[in-house]
Amino acid sequence: MFTTSISDEDLDYMLACSPVLEKLAFVLSYTPDFIHLRSRSLRCVLLWIFMADEVAVVDAPLLERLFLLEAPRGGHAESTMMIKIAHAPNLQVLGFLEPGFHRLQIGDNVIEPGTKRSPSTVLPSIKILAFKVNFGVIEHVKMLVAYLRCFPNIETLHIESLTEPTGRNHAKFWHELSTIECIKSHVKKMVIHEYRGNKVELEFLKFISTSAQELQALYVLLNRESLTSVAKADKMTSKLVALSGVPWSCDCKMMVLGPKFQNDWSIQKASDLTVDDPFHW
């Protein structure tokens, strides 16, 4: 559904009248304000350049993938979108979540930094998870950690860096951080998109190097604008090479790749359920 205007009630009615609908995509749309997904057949939902106040998976037992891509802000930095997951026992792929923009609610629990982990605050079915995060904003970093604790069984983690040069360094935060279960015991593949070589990004990678005991492959995809000179590119890659010398918790392969490997999104790829990792380039 491209550039479509539809009310909350009409969307509910459309879903109720579509008992075999498997895939639903909204692209370039600003309505409805509230998406409440109730469907016994939906397997994939994609919201691309889409703004809503709330997206709620109320009852979707077959839903496997929920995509939230390039949400427009409309010029309002304080705007947020609530993501509610009530009943989606088969949900395996979720992203891109943006700490600081997306607010996450699991069941009746709104997830915040300090939220205690319990059976009612986790989504154990998720295997592939994607984030967009500004590592230079400590509030966003803390929210990222809070969200990661909600997904104990992630096997593949994608993180797109939104970080601009700030001079900040959150080394103390990462050094003092307690165990994140999914990072320690489950993540096997991690992809860092749009890596700029900032200190705060490097500190996160150092945390991963000492925490991820099951990690098998780490891909670092360099940001195009950060490669404005040979000297800058050499400096960025040399720091990553030095990081490869850190004693990792596992036998992990790290690959540094140029901008041509960045993701080329398409609705067809995202909604193709035969693609194992739809966030992969």
SVG drawing of the C-alpha trace seen along z (x, -y; Angstrom):
<svg xmlns="http://www.w3.org/2000/svg" viewBox="-14 -20 61 40">
<polyline fill="none" stroke="black" stroke-width="0.4" points="0.0,0.0 1.8,-3.1 1.1,-6.7 -2.2,-5.3 -4.6,-7.1 -6.6,-4.8 -8.3,-5.1 -7.5,-2.8 -11.0,-1.3 -10.8,-0.6 -7.4,1.1 -8.9,3.3 -11.8,4.1 -9.6,4.9 -7.5,7.3 -10.7,9.0 -11.9,9.4 -8.6,10.9 -8.4,14.3 -5.5,15.6 -3.4,12.4 0.2,13.3 2.2,10.0 1.3,6.4 3.4,3.4 2.8,-0.3 5.2,-2.6 5.3,-6.4 2.3,-6.7 1.3,-8.8 -1.9,-7.0 -3.3,-5.2 -2.0,-6.7 -2.6,-3.4 -1.9,0.0 -3.3,2.9 -2.4,6.2 -5.0,8.9 -4.7,11.6 -4.6,15.4 -2.7,15.4 -0.2,12.6 3.5,13.7 5.3,10.5 4.5,6.8 6.7,4.0 6.4,0.3 8.8,-1.7 9.0,-5.5 6.0,-5.3 5.0,-7.3 2.5,-6.2 1.9,-6.9 1.6,-3.2 2.2,0.2 0.7,3.0 0.9,6.7 -2.2,7.6 -2.8,11.2 -0.8,12.5 0.1,16.1 1.8,16.7 3.7,13.4 7.4,14.1 8.8,10.7 8.1,7.1 10.1,4.4 10.3,0.8 12.4,-1.0 13.3,-4.7 10.6,-6.2 10.2,-9.9 10.4,-12.4 8.5,-15.2 11.0,-17.7 10.1,-16.9 13.1,-15.4 10.9,-14.6 8.5,-12.4 8.3,-8.8 6.6,-5.6 5.3,-3.0 5.9,0.6 3.8,3.1 4.2,6.9 1.3,8.7 0.8,12.0 3.3,13.1 4.7,16.4 6.3,17.1 8.0,13.7 11.6,14.3 12.8,11.1 12.5,7.6 14.0,4.3 15.2,1.6 14.5,0.6 15.8,-2.9 16.4,-3.6 15.3,-7.1 12.7,-7.0 10.9,-3.7 9.5,-2.8 9.0,0.9 6.3,2.5 6.1,6.3 2.8,7.4 1.9,4.8 5.5,3.8 7.1,0.7 10.8,1.4 13.1,-1.2 16.7,-1.2 16.6,0.8 13.6,2.9 14.1,6.2 14.1,9.2 11.2,11.6 9.1,14.0 6.8,11.1 9.6,8.8 11.3,11.0 10.6,12.2 12.4,15.6 11.3,16.3 13.4,13.5 16.4,14.9 17.4,11.9 17.3,8.4 18.3,5.0 19.0,1.6 19.8,-1.9 21.6,-3.7 23.6,-6.8 26.5,-5.6 27.3,-9.2 24.1,-9.7 24.4,-7.8 20.6,-7.7 20.3,-5.8 23.1,-3.5 21.4,-2.6 18.1,-2.0 19.9,0.2 21.2,2.4 17.7,2.5 16.2,3.6 18.9,6.3 18.0,7.8 14.5,8.5 15.8,10.8 17.7,13.7 17.9,16.0 19.2,13.7 21.6,15.4 22.1,12.6 22.4,8.9 22.6,6.0 23.5,2.5 23.5,-0.6 25.5,-3.4 24.0,-6.9 26.9,-8.3 28.5,-11.6 31.9,-12.8 31.4,-14.0 34.6,-13.4 32.7,-11.5 33.9,-8.2 31.6,-5.7 34.4,-3.3 33.5,-3.3 29.9,-2.4 30.8,0.6 33.5,1.7 31.1,1.7 28.1,3.2 26.9,6.5 26.3,9.5 23.8,9.2 22.6,12.8 22.1,12.8 25.5,11.2 27.3,13.6 25.6,16.9 23.7,16.7 24.8,14.2 26.8,16.0 26.8,13.3 27.0,9.5 27.0,6.8 27.9,3.2 26.6,1.0 27.8,-2.6 30.8,-2.3 32.6,-5.7 35.5,-4.9 34.4,-7.1 35.6,-6.3 32.2,-5.4 31.7,-2.9 35.1,-1.4 34.3,-1.0 31.2,0.9 33.2,3.3 35.7,3.8 32.8,4.8 31.6,7.3 35.2,8.7 35.3,9.6 31.7,10.6 30.4,12.5 31.5,16.1 29.6,17.7 30.3,15.1 31.6,16.6 31.6,13.7 31.8,9.9 31.3,7.8 32.2,4.1 30.7,2.1 32.5,-1.3 30.5,-4.5 31.1,-6.1 31.4,-9.7 34.1,-8.6 36.4,-7.5 37.2,-11.0 40.9,-10.5 43.4,-7.6 44.9,-8.7 41.6,-8.7 40.7,-5.3 44.0,-3.9 43.6,-5.2 40.1,-3.7 41.1,-0.3 44.3,-0.3 42.2,-0.6 40.0,2.2 43.1,4.4 44.4,3.6 41.0,4.7 41.4,8.0 44.4,8.5 42.3,8.3 41.8,11.7 38.3,12.5 36.0,14.8 35.6,17.1 37.2,18.0 35.7,15.1 36.3,14.1 36.2,10.3 35.8,8.8 36.0,5.0 34.1,4.2 33.8,1.0 30.6,-1.0 29.7,1.1 28.7,3.8 26.0,1.7 22.5,2.9 20.4,2.4 16.9,2.6 13.9,3.7 10.4,4.6 10.8,7.9 13.9,8.9 12.4,7.9 9.2,9.8 10.8,12.9 10.5,15.4 13.0,17.7 15.8,15.2 17.5,16.3 18.7,12.9 16.8,10.0 19.1,7.4 22.2,8.9 23.6,7.0"/>
</svg>
